[in-house]
Amino acid sequence: MISRAVVLAPILLAQAVRVRRTTPRLPAAAGPVSGLVAGDGRPLRLAVLGESTVDGVGAATHAEALTGRLADELARDGGAVAWQALGKTGANARVVREELLPLLEPADLVVIALGVNDTIELHSATRYRRDLLDLIVSLRRRIGRIPVVLAGVPPMGRFPALPRPLRDVLGARSAALDASAARLSSLPGVVHVPMPAAMLDPATFAEDRFHPGPEGYRRWAEQLADVSRQLLSDTNRWQKR
């Protein structure tokens, strides 16, 4: 049976070209890509790896983007957080491993935010899961057996910049990649955190209607922080196995 995507291919291609041509190109967040949120005791070392969302596209500075917001949330209990943002606009999981991982400094917690570019590039769910696994294995070889949070692939069916049927096709594909990535939660010290579609509404997007704005990053960071705290509290249990 011919798939719906194949039947719609000419329409999808035309829509993709139009979206690329008409969508505003926003810059990455300005300012340093590392910092410290002051607090008591030895700082928790947070590293965030990923695509344009980690590059801070849609926010003026990293303080308003995903890594800075997440560091603020993790510091709410009074502890200090030292953060590092390693993001590249347009990067897929394989590119992050090859180009950004060598820049990773020692960390106590790593958050990985990927999947949109793998979706756009039409990578299979199997390839995406394999590339994420390679990334996790490589980063643990580099800095030790630390806890890893896999941020869910954003549900592209809710991206206002995408017209239908392109939005529907990419939404289904992003969901398939996210479901595949969730299987990596079977690894010790790895937690997958799906992004609920309800988290995305027009108020959460930046000017380009494709990337999160400051409000979108704030909501995302709150969700990831809750899971990160629980994972960190369980760290000693699985590290000693």
C-alpha positions as CSV (number, residue, x, y, z in Angstrom):
1,M,0.0,0.0,0.0
2,I,1.3,3.4,-0.9
3,S,1.8,5.6,2.2
4,R,0.0,8.9,2.7
5,A,3.4,10.7,2.8
6,V,4.3,9.3,-0.7
7,V,1.0,10.3,-2.2
8,L,1.3,13.8,-0.7
9,A,5.0,14.1,-1.5
10,P,4.7,17.0,-4.1
11,I,2.5,19.0,-1.8
12,L,4.8,18.3,1.2
13,L,7.8,19.4,-0.8
14,A,6.2,22.6,-1.9
15,Q,5.1,23.4,1.6
16,A,8.6,22.7,3.0
17,V,10.2,25.0,0.5
18,R,7.7,27.7,1.3
19,V,8.2,27.4,5.1
20,R,11.9,27.6,4.7
21,R,11.6,30.7,2.5
22,T,9.1,32.6,4.7
23,T,10.0,31.6,8.2
24,P,12.1,34.3,10.0
25,R,15.6,33.1,10.8
26,L,16.2,33.9,14.4
27,P,19.7,34.1,15.9
28,A,21.0,31.9,18.7
29,A,20.9,33.3,22.2
30,A,23.5,35.9,23.0
31,G,26.1,35.9,25.8
32,P,28.2,33.2,27.4
33,V,27.3,29.5,27.0
34,S,28.2,28.7,30.6
35,G,27.5,30.3,33.9
36,L,26.7,29.9,37.6
37,V,23.5,30.3,39.6
38,A,24.7,31.2,43.1
39,G,23.6,29.1,46.0
40,D,24.9,27.1,49.0
41,G,27.5,24.3,48.8
42,R,29.3,22.7,45.9
43,P,27.6,23.6,42.6
44,L,25.6,21.0,40.8
45,R,27.3,20.7,37.4
46,L,24.6,20.8,34.6
47,A,25.3,20.3,30.9
48,V,22.7,20.5,28.2
49,L,23.4,19.1,24.7
50,G,21.3,19.5,21.6
51,E,20.0,21.4,18.7
52,S,18.7,24.9,18.2
53,T,16.7,24.9,21.5
54,V,20.0,24.4,23.3
55,D,21.6,27.1,21.1
56,G,18.9,29.3,22.6
57,V,17.1,30.3,19.4
58,G,14.0,32.2,20.3
59,A,15.5,33.8,23.4
60,A,17.6,36.9,23.8
61,T,20.1,35.2,26.2
62,H,20.8,31.8,27.6
63,A,19.4,33.0,30.9
64,E,16.0,33.0,29.1
65,A,16.6,29.9,27.1
66,L,16.4,26.2,28.1
67,T,19.7,25.8,29.9
68,G,19.5,29.0,31.9
69,R,15.9,28.4,32.9
70,L,16.7,24.8,33.9
71,A,19.6,25.9,36.0
72,D,17.3,28.4,37.8
73,E,14.7,25.7,38.4
74,L,17.3,23.3,39.8
75,A,18.7,26.0,42.1
76,R,15.3,26.8,43.7
77,D,16.1,24.5,46.6
78,G,19.0,26.8,47.5
79,G,21.9,25.0,46.0
80,A,24.3,26.4,43.4
81,V,24.2,25.3,39.8
82,A,27.0,25.6,37.3
83,W,25.7,25.2,33.8
84,Q,27.0,24.6,30.3
85,A,25.0,24.9,27.0
86,L,26.3,22.9,24.1
87,G,23.9,23.5,21.2
88,K,24.1,23.8,17.5
89,T,21.3,25.0,15.2
90,G,20.5,22.4,12.6
91,A,22.3,19.6,14.5
92,N,20.9,16.0,14.6
93,A,21.9,13.4,17.2
94,R,24.9,12.2,15.2
95,V,26.3,15.8,14.7
96,V,26.0,16.5,18.4
97,R,28.0,13.4,19.2
98,E,30.7,14.2,16.7
99,E,31.0,18.0,17.0
100,L,29.7,19.0,20.4
101,L,30.5,16.1,22.7
102,P,34.3,16.9,22.6
103,L,33.5,20.3,24.2
104,L,31.7,18.7,27.2
105,E,33.1,19.5,30.6
106,P,32.7,17.3,33.7
107,A,29.1,17.2,34.8
108,D,26.8,15.7,37.4
109,L,23.8,15.7,35.2
110,V,23.4,15.8,31.4
111,V,20.2,16.8,29.6
112,I,19.9,16.0,25.9
113,A,17.3,17.9,23.8
114,L,17.1,16.6,20.2
115,G,14.8,15.2,17.6
116,V,13.4,18.1,15.5
117,N,16.2,18.0,13.0
118,D,16.2,14.2,12.9
119,T,12.5,14.4,12.1
120,I,12.9,17.0,9.4
121,E,15.7,14.9,7.8
122,L,13.3,12.0,7.8
123,H,15.5,9.7,9.8
124,S,14.0,6.4,10.9
125,A,13.0,5.8,14.5
126,T,15.6,3.0,14.6
127,R,18.4,5.3,13.5
128,Y,17.4,8.0,15.9
129,R,17.4,5.6,18.9
130,R,20.8,4.2,17.8
131,D,22.3,7.6,17.4
132,L,21.0,8.6,20.9
133,L,22.5,5.4,22.3
134,D,25.8,6.1,20.7
135,L,25.7,9.6,22.2
136,I,24.9,8.4,25.7
137,V,27.6,5.7,25.6
138,S,30.2,8.2,24.3
139,L,29.4,10.9,26.9
140,R,29.7,8.4,29.7
141,R,33.0,7.2,28.4
142,R,34.1,10.8,28.4
143,I,32.9,12.0,31.8
144,G,31.8,8.9,33.7
145,R,28.5,7.1,34.6
146,I,26.4,10.1,35.2
147,P,22.6,10.5,35.0
148,V,21.1,11.5,31.7
149,V,17.7,13.1,31.0
150,L,16.4,12.6,27.4
151,A,14.0,15.5,26.7
152,G,11.2,14.3,24.5
153,V,11.0,15.2,20.8
154,P,8.7,18.2,20.6
155,P,5.3,17.3,19.0
156,M,5.7,19.0,15.7
157,G,2.0,18.6,15.0
158,R,1.6,21.6,17.3
159,F,4.1,23.9,15.5
160,P,2.2,27.0,14.2
161,A,4.7,27.7,11.4
162,L,3.9,24.4,9.7
163,P,0.9,24.2,7.3
164,R,-1.2,21.1,6.9
165,P,-0.6,18.4,5.7
166,L,3.1,19.0,6.4
167,R,2.3,19.6,10.0
168,D,0.5,16.3,10.3
169,V,3.2,14.2,8.6
170,L,6.0,15.7,10.7
171,G,3.9,15.4,13.8
172,A,3.4,11.7,13.2
173,R,7.1,11.2,12.5
174,S,8.2,13.2,15.6
175,A,5.9,11.1,17.7
176,A,7.5,7.9,16.3
177,L,11.0,9.1,17.0
178,D,10.0,10.1,20.5
179,A,8.5,6.7,21.2
180,S,11.6,5.0,20.0
181,A,13.8,7.2,22.2
182,A,11.7,6.4,25.2
183,R,12.9,2.8,25.0
184,L,16.3,4.0,26.2
185,S,14.8,4.6,29.6
186,S,15.6,0.9,30.2
187,L,19.3,2.0,30.6
188,P,20.4,2.6,34.2
189,G,20.4,6.2,35.1
190,V,18.6,7.3,31.9
191,V,15.1,8.9,32.0
192,H,13.0,10.0,29.0
193,V,10.7,12.9,29.5
194,P,8.0,13.3,26.8
195,M,6.8,16.7,26.0
196,P,3.0,16.9,26.4
197,A,1.3,18.4,23.3
198,A,-0.8,20.5,25.8
199,M,2.5,22.3,26.8
200,L,2.6,24.0,23.4
201,D,0.2,26.8,22.6
202,P,0.7,30.0,20.5
203,A,1.9,32.0,23.6
204,T,4.9,29.6,24.1
205,F,6.4,30.2,20.6
206,A,9.0,32.8,19.4
207,E,8.4,35.2,16.5
208,D,9.2,32.5,14.0
209,R,6.4,30.3,15.3
210,F,8.8,27.3,15.2
211,H,11.1,27.7,18.2
212,P,10.1,28.2,21.9
213,G,10.0,31.7,23.2
214,P,11.0,32.6,26.8
215,E,7.7,31.3,28.1
216,G,8.0,28.0,26.2
217,Y,11.5,27.5,27.6
218,R,10.3,28.3,31.1
219,R,7.5,25.7,30.9
220,W,9.9,23.1,29.4
221,A,12.5,23.7,32.1
222,E,10.0,23.3,34.9
223,Q,9.0,19.9,33.5
224,L,12.6,18.8,33.1
225,A,13.6,20.0,36.5
226,D,11.0,17.9,38.3
227,V,12.3,14.8,36.7
228,S,15.9,15.8,37.1
229,R,15.6,16.2,40.8
230,Q,14.1,12.7,41.2
231,L,16.8,11.2,39.0
232,L,19.6,12.9,41.0
233,S,18.1,11.6,44.2
234,D,18.3,8.1,42.8
235,T,21.8,8.5,41.5
236,N,23.7,6.7,44.3
237,R,21.3,3.7,44.1
238,W,22.2,2.8,40.5
239,Q,25.8,4.0,40.5
240,K,26.6,1.5,43.2
241,R,25.2,-1.4,41.3
